[in-house]
Amino acid sequence: VERSTIGPNVTLENGTRVVDSHLAHTVVGKDSKLSRVHLKHSMLGDRVLVEGLRGSATVGDDSEIVVG
């Protein structure tokens, strides 16, 4: 976790990296990469890549979301 705010109620599984982000009420699976995201009430699977997303999301394993 680098330059990010985590919580309340956030679970990050092993190997997940979070950079320049804010997470609240969110569960993130293992080996995922989040950058420049602001998420609440979200569930992200394993090995997910998410960049630039704001709001809430439910994302399955091995998915990629890149916003501008």
N, CA and C atoms as a LAMMPS dump frame, in Angstrom:
ITEM: TIMESTEP
0
ITEM: NUMBER OF ATOMS
204
ITEM: BOX BOUNDS ff ff ff
-5.0000000000000000e+02 5.0000000000000000e+02
-5.0000000000000000e+02 5.0000000000000000e+02
-5.0000000000000000e+02 5.0000000000000000e+02
ITEM: ATOMS id mol type element x y z
1 1 1 N 0.863 -1.176 0
2 1 2 C 0 0 0
3 1 3 C 0.905 1.233 0
4 2 1 N 0.732 2.074 -1.024
5 2 2 C 1.537 3.289 -1.168
6 2 3 C 0.628 4.498 -1.405
7 3 1 N 0.852 5.572 -0.676
8 3 2 C 0.113 6.828 -0.841
9 3 3 C -1.398 6.608 -0.98
10 4 1 N -1.953 5.797 -0.096
11 4 2 C -3.372 5.436 -0.171
12 4 3 C -4.024 5.477 1.198
13 5 1 N -5.36 5.604 1.194
14 5 2 C -6.157 5.534 2.406
15 5 3 C -6.982 4.265 2.34
16 6 1 N -6.855 3.447 3.377
17 6 2 C -7.544 2.16 3.415
18 6 3 C -8.454 2.134 4.631
19 7 1 N -9.77 1.879 4.416
20 7 2 C -10.7 1.725 5.51
21 7 3 C -11.728 2.822 5.56
22 8 1 N -12.757 2.574 6.304
23 8 2 C -12.992 1.416 7.171
24 8 3 C -13.485 0.203 6.382
25 9 1 N -13.433 -0.936 7.065
26 9 2 C -13.975 -2.202 6.56
27 9 3 C -13.421 -2.603 5.204
28 10 1 N -12.102 -2.739 5.12
29 10 2 C -11.444 -3.157 3.881
30 10 3 C -10.633 -4.41 4.152
31 11 1 N -10.725 -5.371 3.228
32 11 2 C -9.911 -6.58 3.283
33 11 3 C -9.076 -6.647 2.02
34 12 1 N -7.747 -6.766 2.194
35 12 2 C -6.826 -6.937 1.076
36 12 3 C -6.15 -8.295 1.243
37 13 1 N -6.287 -9.161 0.258
38 13 2 C -5.662 -10.48 0.323
39 13 3 C -4.167 -10.391 -0.023
40 14 1 N -3.438 -11.476 0.219
41 14 2 C -1.991 -11.536 -0.011
42 14 3 C -1.62 -11.168 -1.442
43 15 1 N -0.541 -10.417 -1.584
44 15 2 C 0.004 -10.084 -2.886
45 15 3 C -0.666 -8.921 -3.585
46 16 1 N -1.667 -8.326 -2.964
47 16 2 C -2.372 -7.198 -3.592
48 16 3 C -1.601 -5.912 -3.365
49 17 1 N -1.539 -5.083 -4.427
50 17 2 C -0.829 -3.805 -4.367
51 17 3 C -1.821 -2.674 -4.63
52 18 1 N -1.778 -1.645 -3.783
53 18 2 C -2.679 -0.496 -3.902
54 18 3 C -1.818 0.775 -3.902
55 19 1 N -1.989 1.615 -4.941
56 19 2 C -1.177 2.822 -5.094
57 19 3 C -2.085 4.011 -5.4
58 20 1 N -1.865 5.138 -4.727
59 20 2 C -2.58 6.398 -4.991
60 20 3 C -4.096 6.197 -5.016
61 21 1 N -4.629 5.544 -3.995
62 21 2 C -6.039 5.154 -4.003
63 21 3 C -6.713 5.383 -2.66
64 22 1 N -8.041 5.275 -2.671
65 22 2 C -8.847 5.334 -1.456
66 22 3 C -9.868 4.199 -1.533
67 23 1 N -9.88 3.337 -0.503
68 23 2 C -10.805 2.208 -0.457
69 23 3 C -11.585 2.243 0.851
70 24 1 N -12.89 1.996 0.767
71 24 2 C -13.737 1.897 1.952
72 24 3 C -14.787 0.815 1.697
73 25 1 N -15.073 0.011 2.72
74 25 2 C -16.095 -1.037 2.625
75 25 3 C -15.886 -1.892 1.377
76 26 1 N -14.665 -2.394 1.204
77 26 2 C -14.271 -3.084 -0.026
78 26 3 C -13.456 -4.331 0.296
79 27 1 N -13.663 -5.382 -0.507
80 27 2 C -12.89 -6.618 -0.41
81 27 3 C -12.138 -6.8 -1.721
82 28 1 N -10.816 -7.042 -1.614
83 28 2 C -9.981 -7.238 -2.802
84 28 3 C -9.274 -8.579 -2.666
85 29 1 N -9.375 -9.403 -3.699
86 29 2 C -8.755 -10.723 -3.703
87 29 3 C -7.239 -10.661 -3.801
88 30 1 N -6.627 -11.838 -3.937
89 30 2 C -5.167 -11.935 -3.931
90 30 3 C -4.552 -11.518 -5.264
91 31 1 N -3.308 -11.059 -5.173
92 31 2 C -2.479 -10.708 -6.331
93 31 3 C -3.126 -9.701 -7.272
94 32 1 N -3.898 -8.763 -6.743
95 32 2 C -4.535 -7.727 -7.55
96 32 3 C -3.709 -6.451 -7.522
97 33 1 N -3.937 -5.571 -8.514
98 33 2 C -3.228 -4.304 -8.602
99 33 3 C -4.235 -3.191 -8.813
100 34 1 N -4.265 -2.239 -7.87
101 34 2 C -5.172 -1.096 -7.943
102 34 3 C -4.351 0.18 -7.955
103 35 1 N -4.678 1.067 -8.881
104 35 2 C -3.956 2.32 -9.001
105 35 3 C -4.931 3.447 -9.315
106 36 1 N -4.836 4.548 -8.571
107 36 2 C -5.663 5.736 -8.775
108 36 3 C -7.155 5.415 -8.729
109 37 1 N -7.565 4.574 -7.788
110 37 2 C -8.986 4.235 -7.648
111 37 3 C -9.558 4.855 -6.375
112 38 1 N -10.852 5.149 -6.408
113 38 2 C -11.611 5.619 -5.256
114 38 3 C -12.86 4.754 -5.215
115 39 1 N -12.836 3.701 -4.403
116 39 2 C -13.926 2.731 -4.398
117 39 3 C -14.556 2.6 -3.017
118 40 1 N -15.899 2.421 -3.014
119 40 2 C -16.674 2.124 -1.814
120 40 3 C -17.602 0.961 -2.14
121 41 1 N -17.897 0.168 -1.145
122 41 2 C -18.876 -0.916 -1.286
123 41 3 C -18.594 -1.764 -2.524
124 42 1 N -17.359 -2.245 -2.646
125 42 2 C -16.942 -2.99 -3.831
126 42 3 C -16.396 -4.362 -3.47
127 43 1 N -16.453 -5.272 -4.457
128 43 2 C -15.86 -6.6 -4.329
129 43 3 C -15.059 -6.872 -5.592
130 44 1 N -13.748 -7.065 -5.407
131 44 2 C -12.857 -7.317 -6.533
132 44 3 C -12.224 -8.684 -6.354
133 45 1 N -12.176 -9.468 -7.423
134 45 2 C -11.661 -10.827 -7.356
135 45 3 C -10.144 -10.903 -7.31
136 46 1 N -9.64 -12.111 -7.554
137 46 2 C -8.202 -12.382 -7.573
138 46 3 C -7.602 -11.949 -8.914
139 47 1 N -6.366 -11.507 -8.864
140 47 2 C -5.59 -11.145 -10.057
141 47 3 C -6.304 -10.113 -10.929
142 48 1 N -6.872 -9.092 -10.269
143 48 2 C -7.6 -8.021 -10.954
144 48 3 C -6.682 -6.814 -11.121
145 49 1 N -6.766 -6.15 -12.275
146 49 2 C -6.063 -4.897 -12.517
147 49 3 C -7.117 -3.815 -12.675
148 50 1 N -7.079 -2.794 -11.8
149 50 2 C -8.032 -1.687 -11.874
150 50 3 C -7.252 -0.383 -11.776
151 51 1 N -7.481 0.517 -12.761
152 51 2 C -6.826 1.82 -12.78
153 51 3 C -7.854 2.901 -13.068
154 52 1 N -7.851 3.962 -12.258
155 52 2 C -8.627 5.152 -12.512
156 52 3 C -10.129 5.046 -12.277
157 53 1 N -10.6 4.008 -11.644
158 53 2 C -12.033 3.802 -11.441
159 53 3 C -12.507 4.512 -10.174
160 54 1 N -13.704 5.133 -10.241
161 54 2 C -14.311 5.789 -9.091
162 54 3 C -15.73 5.288 -8.921
163 55 1 N -16.152 5.114 -7.668
164 55 2 C -17.519 4.673 -7.382
165 55 3 C -17.516 3.332 -6.688
166 56 1 N -18.31 2.396 -7.222
167 56 2 C -18.341 1.048 -6.668
168 56 3 C -18.353 0.059 -7.824
169 57 1 N -17.884 -1.171 -7.555
170 57 2 C -17.795 -2.168 -8.613
171 57 3 C -17.773 -3.567 -8.02
172 58 1 N -18.252 -4.512 -8.807
173 58 2 C -18.089 -5.934 -8.522
174 58 3 C -17.374 -6.507 -9.736
175 59 1 N -16.161 -7.028 -9.524
176 59 2 C -15.307 -7.462 -10.625
177 59 3 C -14.827 -8.882 -10.347
178 60 1 N -14.987 -9.768 -11.325
179 60 2 C -14.573 -11.162 -11.179
180 60 3 C -13.076 -11.355 -11.327
181 61 1 N -12.63 -12.58 -11.049
182 61 2 C -11.216 -12.94 -11.145
183 61 3 C -10.668 -12.665 -12.558
184 62 1 N -9.388 -12.324 -12.617
185 62 2 C -8.65 -12.166 -13.874
186 62 3 C -9.239 -11.111 -14.8
187 63 1 N -9.787 -10.037 -14.225
188 63 2 C -10.383 -8.952 -15.012
189 63 3 C -9.482 -7.717 -15.008
190 64 1 N -9.675 -6.863 -16.025
191 64 2 C -8.956 -5.594 -16.113
192 64 3 C -9.937 -4.48 -16.409
193 65 1 N -9.813 -3.384 -15.648
194 65 2 C -10.598 -2.172 -15.905
195 65 3 C -9.626 -1.005 -15.86
196 66 1 N -9.519 -0.291 -16.966
197 66 2 C -8.638 0.883 -17.039
198 66 3 C -9.48 2.043 -17.553
199 67 1 N -9.582 3.093 -16.742
200 67 2 C -10.367 4.278 -17.089
201 67 3 C -9.409 5.445 -17.262
202 68 1 N -9.441 6.046 -18.451
203 68 2 C -8.641 7.224 -18.796
204 68 3 C -7.459 7.394 -17.996
